[in-house]
Amino acid sequence: MAKVVALYKQPKDKEKFDEHYFNVHGPITAKIPGLREMKVTRFTKNVMAGGEPDLYLMCEMIYDSMEDLKSGMKSDEGKASGKDLMGFAGDLVTLMIGEEVE
């Protein structure tokens, strides 16, 4: 299993971010061929330091294989997702690719 993990810093305007993320970006991303599952987590507390965490949101995009992930990213839908991401959250997001360890 392979994943793309997107980590988002705290946005200045959370309402505006959420509106775009859940109503525009999420639906675009969900159409990527080969995407098996998309899990979104909102962080609520920094356990070690207390208070609001530095990170706001995490999205895990899960594929059956690294080949499926690469193919999905190269698709028109994958390119549209990337273009949209850079347009609304390019300064907030860190993207990582990984493989599940058994």
Buried (B, 14 or more C-beta within 10 A) or exposed (E): BBBBBBBBBBBEEEEEBBEBBEEEBBEBBEBBBBBBEBEBEEBEEEEEEEEEBEBBBBBBBBBEEBEBBBBBBEBEBBEBBBEBBEEBBEEBBEEEBEEEEE
